[in-house]
Amino acid sequence: MHFDPEAPILVTGHRGLVGSALVRQLTSRGHTNVLAVGREELDLRDQHSVLCWFREYQPRYVIHAAGKVGGILANKNAQADFLHDNILLHTSVLRAAMEENVEKLLYLGSSCIYPRDCPQPIREDYLLQGALEQTNYGYAIAKISGLLACQAYRDQFGCRFISAMPTNLYGPNDNFDPTTSHVLPALIQRFHRAREARQSTVTIWGSGAPRREFLHVDDLASACVFLMKHYDSPQPVNIGTGIDVTIRQLAEQLRSLIYPECELVFDTSKPDGTPRKLLDTSKINALGWMPEISLEAGLRSTYEWYLNSLPRDAQTLAAARSY
């Protein structure tokens, strides 16, 4: 399938974890016309404004990575906001892409669309086969509606809209805020602050028993480019590593990397969320794509990025301490 590196390609959410990785990936592969627009210039929830922007800039391809995202606490406390904003985001972008004859669009969903207690590893056809995890049902419903919207646009208008479901992501430009971030960046920040304060313990939410799969965002970006070149079907595609770890094992790896002297304390009064989320990646693997970045290497490079993102005085202090 042709994927012209000189054609204009819009990456929504270009400043976020996924969007920034996509821009890096496309640029490194010779794409010379990557379009990006900040929220101060264009509110992607505003359908009329989005359509006007598409008419002016005429993207030939779109990778829709923008979204309102957060960890368990953020999702649990703002279900309506996550539902509202994410539905508006894809509603505006998909409609404009159809009306302005975008050649191909990739919509990025999330592994949280799958039922809470479905068999493991999770195959694409398990979608809508059971109840959702209640701590993030608003976000999950919004993402499911985006996936179904891609299929509806294919059915009604013949749009080449495809969708992919990434597993848990991490890497450069992640959100490290302790109240709104996902588990991995939240733990990096927590271990780092504990080390700087010389605390004897680090508290982990939940029992540590849930299992999670983690994919470096640069691997996701390479998978997205691969799908733009090699995939054109209405059915979603899982993107992951096919390997999971317990939250306890993740915490132990980060403790070893950042602050080996501390002890782990598990706060079982906090929710665990879904017991296990491991994606079946046999479909994309059979197409010819495989991840390249190990969890160990990815954690190390992500922590290095985190250190470099700190204010200069904090960087100086951190550099004086080995990790």
DAWO-V871876 format. One record per pair of residues at least 12 apart in sequence whose ideal C-beta (glycine too) atoms are under 7 Angstrom apart, sorted by the first residue. I is the first residue (numbers start at 0). J is the second residue. D is the distance in whole Angstrom. If there is no record, write none. Layout:
i:I j:J d:D
i:I j:J d:D
This chain:
i:0 j:228 d:6
i:0 j:229 d:6
i:0 j:231 d:6
i:2 j:227 d:5
i:2 j:228 d:5
i:4 j:28 d:7
i:4 j:29 d:5
i:4 j:30 d:5
i:4 j:31 d:7
i:5 j:31 d:6
i:5 j:32 d:6
i:6 j:32 d:6
i:6 j:59 d:4
i:6 j:60 d:6
i:7 j:32 d:5
i:7 j:34 d:5
i:7 j:56 d:7
i:7 j:57 d:6
i:7 j:58 d:5
i:7 j:59 d:5
i:8 j:25 d:7
i:8 j:30 d:6
i:8 j:32 d:7
i:8 j:33 d:6
i:8 j:34 d:7
i:8 j:58 d:6
i:8 j:59 d:7
i:8 j:60 d:4
i:8 j:62 d:7
i:9 j:34 d:4
i:9 j:58 d:4
i:9 j:61 d:5
i:10 j:22 d:6
i:10 j:33 d:6
i:10 j:35 d:6
i:10 j:62 d:5
i:10 j:64 d:6
i:11 j:43 d:6
i:11 j:63 d:5
i:11 j:64 d:6
i:11 j:65 d:4
i:11 j:92 d:6
i:12 j:64 d:4
i:12 j:65 d:3
i:12 j:66 d:7
i:13 j:35 d:4
i:14 j:37 d:7
i:15 j:64 d:7
i:15 j:172 d:7
i:16 j:168 d:6
i:16 j:170 d:6
i:16 j:172 d:5
i:16 j:173 d:5
i:16 j:216 d:5
i:17 j:64 d:4
i:17 j:107 d:7
i:17 j:168 d:7
i:17 j:216 d:6
i:17 j:219 d:6
i:18 j:64 d:4
i:18 j:65 d:7
i:19 j:171 d:7
i:19 j:172 d:5
i:20 j:170 d:7
i:20 j:216 d:4
i:20 j:217 d:5
i:20 j:219 d:7
i:20 j:220 d:4
i:21 j:62 d:6
i:21 j:64 d:6
i:21 j:220 d:5
i:21 j:223 d:6
i:22 j:35 d:7
i:23 j:220 d:7
i:24 j:217 d:7
i:24 j:220 d:4
i:24 j:221 d:6
i:24 j:224 d:6
i:25 j:224 d:7
i:28 j:224 d:6
i:34 j:56 d:6
i:34 j:58 d:6
i:36 j:52 d:7
i:43 j:65 d:6
i:43 j:88 d:5
i:43 j:91 d:6
i:43 j:92 d:6
i:44 j:84 d:6
i:44 j:87 d:4
i:44 j:88 d:6
i:44 j:91 d:6
i:45 j:91 d:7
i:46 j:90 d:7
i:46 j:91 d:4
i:46 j:94 d:6
i:49 j:91 d:4
i:49 j:92 d:6
i:49 j:95 d:5
i:50 j:95 d:5
i:50 j:98 d:6
i:53 j:95 d:4
i:53 j:96 d:7
i:53 j:99 d:4
i:54 j:99 d:6
i:57 j:99 d:7
i:58 j:101 d:6
i:59 j:101 d:7
i:59 j:102 d:5
i:60 j:101 d:7
i:60 j:102 d:6
i:60 j:103 d:5
i:60 j:227 d:7
i:61 j:92 d:7
i:61 j:96 d:5
i:61 j:101 d:5
i:61 j:104 d:4
i:62 j:105 d:5
i:62 j:223 d:6
i:63 j:89 d:6
i:63 j:92 d:5
i:63 j:104 d:6
i:63 j:105 d:7
i:63 j:106 d:5
i:63 j:107 d:6
i:64 j:107 d:5
i:65 j:88 d:6
i:66 j:85 d:5
i:66 j:88 d:6
i:67 j:80 d:7
i:67 j:81 d:6
i:67 j:84 d:4
i:67 j:85 d:6
i:69 j:179 d:5
i:70 j:179 d:6
i:70 j:180 d:5
i:70 j:181 d:5
i:70 j:182 d:6
i:70 j:185 d:6
i:71 j:134 d:5
i:71 j:270 d:6
i:71 j:272 d:5
i:72 j:178 d:6
i:73 j:178 d:7
i:73 j:179 d:4
i:74 j:134 d:6
i:74 j:135 d:4
i:74 j:137 d:7
i:74 j:138 d:6
i:75 j:134 d:5
i:78 j:136 d:6
i:78 j:137 d:3
i:79 j:137 d:6
i:81 j:137 d:4
i:81 j:138 d:4
i:81 j:141 d:7
i:82 j:137 d:4
i:82 j:140 d:6
i:82 j:141 d:5
i:85 j:138 d:6
i:85 j:141 d:3
i:85 j:142 d:7
i:86 j:141 d:5
i:86 j:144 d:6
i:89 j:106 d:7
i:89 j:145 d:4
i:89 j:148 d:6
i:93 j:148 d:5
i:93 j:149 d:7
i:93 j:152 d:6
i:93 j:160 d:7
i:97 j:152 d:5
i:97 j:156 d:5
i:97 j:158 d:5
i:102 j:159 d:7
i:103 j:159 d:5
i:103 j:227 d:6
i:104 j:160 d:5
i:105 j:161 d:5
i:105 j:163 d:6
i:105 j:223 d:6
i:105 j:226 d:6
i:105 j:227 d:6
i:106 j:145 d:6
i:106 j:146 d:7
i:106 j:149 d:5
i:106 j:160 d:6
i:106 j:162 d:4
i:107 j:163 d:6
i:107 j:165 d:6
i:108 j:142 d:4
i:108 j:145 d:6
i:108 j:146 d:5
i:108 j:162 d:6
i:108 j:163 d:7
i:108 j:164 d:5
i:108 j:235 d:7
i:109 j:142 d:5
i:109 j:164 d:6
i:109 j:165 d:7
i:110 j:164 d:6
i:110 j:165 d:7
i:110 j:166 d:5
i:110 j:276 d:5
i:110 j:278 d:6
i:111 j:132 d:7
i:111 j:135 d:5
i:111 j:138 d:6
i:111 j:139 d:5
i:111 j:142 d:7
i:112 j:126 d:6
i:112 j:139 d:5
i:112 j:142 d:5
i:112 j:143 d:5
i:112 j:146 d:7
i:112 j:164 d:6
i:113 j:125 d:6
i:113 j:126 d:6
i:114 j:128 d:6
i:114 j:129 d:3
i:114 j:130 d:6
i:114 j:131 d:7
i:115 j:129 d:7
i:115 j:130 d:6
i:115 j:131 d:6
i:115 j:132 d:4
i:115 j:273 d:5
i:116 j:129 d:6
i:117 j:129 d:6
i:119 j:275 d:5
i:119 j:277 d:5
i:120 j:277 d:4
i:120 j:278 d:6
i:120 j:279 d:4
i:121 j:276 d:7
i:121 j:277 d:7
i:121 j:278 d:5
i:121 j:279 d:6
i:122 j:279 d:4
i:123 j:234 d:6
i:123 j:235 d:5
i:123 j:236 d:7
i:123 j:237 d:6
i:123 j:282 d:7
i:132 j:272 d:6
i:132 j:273 d:5
i:134 j:270 d:6
i:134 j:272 d:5
i:146 j:162 d:5
i:146 j:235 d:6
i:149 j:161 d:7
i:149 j:162 d:5
i:150 j:233 d:5
i:153 j:233 d:5
i:159 j:231 d:6
i:161 j:226 d:6
i:161 j:230 d:6
i:161 j:231 d:6
i:161 j:232 d:7
i:162 j:235 d:5
i:163 j:223 d:7
i:163 j:226 d:6
i:163 j:235 d:7
i:163 j:236 d:5
i:163 j:238 d:5
i:164 j:235 d:5
i:164 j:236 d:7
i:164 j:237 d:5
i:164 j:238 d:7
i:165 j:214 d:6
i:165 j:219 d:5
i:165 j:238 d:5
i:166 j:212 d:4
i:166 j:214 d:5
i:166 j:238 d:7
i:166 j:239 d:4
i:166 j:278 d:5
i:167 j:181 d:7
i:167 j:211 d:5
i:167 j:212 d:6
i:167 j:213 d:5
i:167 j:214 d:7
i:168 j:214 d:6
i:168 j:216 d:5
i:168 j:219 d:6
i:169 j:183 d:4
i:169 j:184 d:6
i:169 j:213 d:6
i:169 j:215 d:7
i:169 j:216 d:7
i:169 j:297 d:7
i:169 j:301 d:6
i:170 j:215 d:5
i:170 j:216 d:4
i:170 j:217 d:6
i:170 j:297 d:7
i:170 j:301 d:6
i:171 j:301 d:7
i:171 j:304 d:5
i:175 j:187 d:7
i:175 j:188 d:4
i:175 j:305 d:6
i:177 j:189 d:7
i:182 j:211 d:7
i:182 j:246 d:7
i:183 j:213 d:6
i:183 j:249 d:7
i:186 j:249 d:7
i:186 j:250 d:6
i:186 j:253 d:5
i:187 j:253 d:6
i:187 j:301 d:7
i:187 j:302 d:6
i:187 j:305 d:6
i:189 j:201 d:6
i:190 j:253 d:5
i:190 j:254 d:6
i:190 j:257 d:4
i:190 j:258 d:5
i:191 j:257 d:6
i:191 j:305 d:7
i:193 j:258 d:6
i:193 j:261 d:6
i:194 j:257 d:6
i:194 j:258 d:4
i:198 j:261 d:7
i:199 j:261 d:6
i:199 j:262 d:6
i:200 j:261 d:6
i:200 j:262 d:5
i:200 j:264 d:5
i:201 j:261 d:5
i:201 j:263 d:6
i:202 j:264 d:5
i:202 j:266 d:5
i:203 j:246 d:7
i:203 j:250 d:5
i:203 j:263 d:6
i:203 j:264 d:7
i:203 j:265 d:5
i:203 j:266 d:7
i:204 j:266 d:6
i:204 j:269 d:4
i:205 j:246 d:6
i:205 j:265 d:7
i:205 j:267 d:7
i:205 j:269 d:5
i:205 j:270 d:6
i:205 j:271 d:4
i:206 j:265 d:6
i:206 j:267 d:5
i:206 j:271 d:6
i:207 j:245 d:6
i:207 j:246 d:5
i:207 j:247 d:3
i:207 j:250 d:7
i:207 j:265 d:5
i:208 j:245 d:6
i:208 j:271 d:7
i:209 j:245 d:7
i:209 j:246 d:5
i:209 j:271 d:5
i:209 j:272 d:6
i:209 j:273 d:7
i:209 j:274 d:6
i:209 j:275 d:7
i:210 j:243 d:4
i:210 j:244 d:7
i:210 j:245 d:5
i:210 j:275 d:4
i:210 j:277 d:7
i:211 j:243 d:6
i:211 j:244 d:7
i:211 j:246 d:7
i:211 j:276 d:6
i:212 j:239 d:5
i:212 j:240 d:6
i:212 j:242 d:6
i:212 j:243 d:4
i:212 j:276 d:6
i:212 j:277 d:5
i:212 j:278 d:6
i:213 j:294 d:6
i:214 j:238 d:7
i:214 j:239 d:5
i:214 j:240 d:5
i:214 j:290 d:6
i:215 j:292 d:4
i:215 j:297 d:4
i:217 j:292 d:6
i:218 j:290 d:4
i:218 j:291 d:6
i:218 j:292 d:5
i:219 j:238 d:6
i:222 j:238 d:5
i:222 j:283 d:7
i:222 j:288 d:5
i:225 j:288 d:5
i:229 j:286 d:6
i:229 j:287 d:7
i:230 j:286 d:7
i:236 j:282 d:6
i:236 j:283 d:5
i:237 j:278 d:4
i:237 j:279 d:6
i:237 j:280 d:5
i:237 j:282 d:7
i:237 j:283 d:7
i:238 j:280 d:7
i:238 j:283 d:6
i:239 j:278 d:4
i:239 j:280 d:5
i:240 j:290 d:5
i:241 j:280 d:5
i:243 j:275 d:7
i:243 j:277 d:4
i:250 j:263 d:6
i:252 j:298 d:6
i:253 j:298 d:7
i:256 j:298 d:6
i:256 j:299 d:6
i:256 j:302 d:6
i:256 j:322 d:6
i:257 j:302 d:6
i:257 j:322 d:5
